[in-house]
Amino acid sequence: MRTPEDLAEILDLEAIEVNLFRGRSPNDGPPRIFGGLVIAQALMAAYKTVPERICHSLHAYFIRPGDVNAPVLYEVERARDGGTFTTRRVAAIQHGEQIFNLAASFQTPEAGLEHQAQMPSAPDPESLPTDAEYARSLGDEAPPGFVKFAESPRPIDLRWVDPQHPGKPVPKPGNKEVWMRAKAPIGDNVRLQQCALAYASDMAFMESALRPHALVWTSPNLQAASLDHAMWFHHPFDFNDWILFSQDSPSASQGRGLVRGQMFTRDGKLVASVAQECLMRVRER
């Protein structure tokens, strides 16, 4: 029985055949599978066919909503094993149809030129409320759906620097910072660490594109979903400790919003970059 706060258990896959693996989603309330779970499990499936190298980038498309009541089959295509780089393609399948696909590239670690963006200033995560504490602080102003979600057990601890009011959203700039870390210990295996961060990279991300429009994911008549997702890993990290997810949304148009993100350790090292395009439609009442 998978517990909703243990990422190592949630991301564990069953080997069915060569290049074929099965994963499951905790049925913890939402009607469709969380996108970050499929990203992370697909990366884990790819890793099971790559013996030594480490992922440096992944690019993925969400094709259909995932069914939380059915297992997901991950079919891995061994596209290339080169001298330095390895490439894998993964198709996630439910009910005989692709719901998601991913391409990932793996590299033998090597030294090279280095520079990075500067980490933005942010309050310490310990000074910020948890989602549940924030929901309780709003009292009757918090929508019931937000309270239920905030108090439900989840594998990632989130601390928002400037949270949007879920019941009375107002226009805000399309940038924000969120601290995040794994709730249950996940060890120091770099592969599991990357899969865990990939899982978290789809959390609290789309909201940056909604902020300028005074919208939240619980807003009435909003249709929102992740369309694609890309991630680049720059340095090893420890997701048992806090990571600052700094985000901005440079554009929204034609029913889509673009969000970019940078992930920093507490001491300021840039360990990953993320980008996502999301569906953002406001239907007529």
Secondary structure, 3 states (H helix, E strand, C coil): CCCCCCHHHHCCCEEEECCEEEECCCCCCCCECCHHHHHHHHHHHHHCCCCCCEEEEEEEEECCCCECCCCEEEEEEEEEECCCEEEEEEEEEECCEEEEEEEEEEECCCCCCCCCCCCCCCCCHHHCCCHHHHHHHCHHHCCHHHHHHHHCCCCEEEEECCCCCCCCCCCCCCEEEEEEEECCCCCCCHHHHHHHHHHHCCCCCCHHHHHHHCCCCCCCCEEEEEEEEEEEECCCCCCCCCEEEEEEEEEEECCEEEEEEEEEECCCCEEEEEEEEEEEEECCC
